Amino acid sequence: MVNPVPGGTAFDFGAAAQAAPQRETTTTPIATAKPPAGVEPVADTVKLSPGAHVRLLRTQGQTVAEIALSTALTAETVNSYLGITPAPIPTVAASNQ
């Protein structure tokens, strides 16, 4: 059931086609913020842990050898950061002859 709204608006009476006159707007330029005198802007920096740096280089496509050279880490350390375990060395059974 729909209840009529008493004292409707012009829209309710089909006057939607009558557009309200446009207001003239003026724009004023916004002043750019200036840092206080004597304050130098500081760039944001991020310091990665060695493990995070190794993983980042790996995701960028570098090999373990390249990462070891560029980070001055050993290949074993790079492998440990990447979760790479060396393949077990096969044991050769001595023959009894």
C-alpha positions in Angstrom: 0.0 0.0 0.0 1.3 3.4 -1.0 0.7 6.4 1.2 0.7 9.8 -0.5 3.1 12.4 0.8 1.3 15.6 1.7 2.8 18.8 0.3 4.8 17.2 -2.4 7.6 18.8 -4.4 7.7 20.1 -7.9 9.2 16.8 -9.0 6.1 15.0 -7.7 3.9 17.1 -9.9 5.7 16.4 -13.2 7.9 19.6 -13.2 11.1 17.6 -13.5 11.6 18.9 -17.0 12.1 22.4 -15.7 15.7 22.7 -14.9 16.8 25.0 -12.1 18.9 27.9 -13.3 22.7 27.2 -13.2 24.6 29.2 -10.7 27.8 30.8 -11.9 30.8 29.5 -10.1 34.2 31.0 -9.9 37.3 29.1 -9.2 40.2 30.3 -7.2 43.5 28.6 -7.5 44.5 26.6 -4.5 47.8 27.6 -3.0 50.3 24.8 -2.8 51.5 23.9 0.6 55.1 25.0 1.3 57.2 23.3 4.0 58.3 25.4 6.9 61.6 27.3 6.3 64.7 25.3 7.2 63.0 21.9 6.9 64.4 19.7 4.2 62.0 17.1 2.7 62.9 13.6 3.6 62.5 10.7 1.2 60.9 7.5 2.4 63.3 4.6 2.6 62.9 0.9 3.4 65.6 -1.3 4.7 65.1 -4.9 3.9 66.5 -7.8 5.9 69.0 -9.9 4.1 66.4 -12.7 3.7 63.8 -10.4 2.3 66.4 -8.9 -0.1 67.4 -12.3 -1.3 63.7 -13.3 -1.9 63.1 -10.0 -3.7 66.1 -10.6 -6.0 64.8 -14.1 -6.7 61.4 -12.8 -7.7 63.1 -10.4 -10.0 64.5 -13.4 -11.9 68.1 -13.6 -10.5 69.8 -16.9 -10.1 71.3 -18.1 -6.8 74.8 -17.4 -8.1 73.8 -13.8 -9.2 72.2 -13.1 -5.8 75.3 -14.5 -3.9 77.5 -12.1 -5.9 75.4 -9.0 -5.6 74.7 -9.5 -1.9 78.2 -10.8 -0.8 76.5 -13.9 0.7 77.5 -17.5 0.2 75.4 -19.7 -2.1 74.6 -21.8 1.0 73.2 -18.8 2.8 71.2 -17.7 -0.3 69.8 -21.2 -0.6 68.8 -21.2 3.1 67.0 -17.9 2.7 65.1 -19.3 -0.3 64.3 -22.6 1.5 66.4 -24.6 -1.0 68.0 -27.7 0.5 70.9 -29.3 -1.2 70.3 -32.7 -2.7 71.7 -35.5 -0.5 75.0 -36.9 -1.7 74.5 -40.4 -2.8 76.5 -43.0 -0.9 78.3 -45.6 -2.8 78.3 -49.0 -1.2 81.7 -50.6 -1.0 82.0 -53.8 -2.9 83.5 -56.8 -1.2 85.6 -58.4 -3.8 
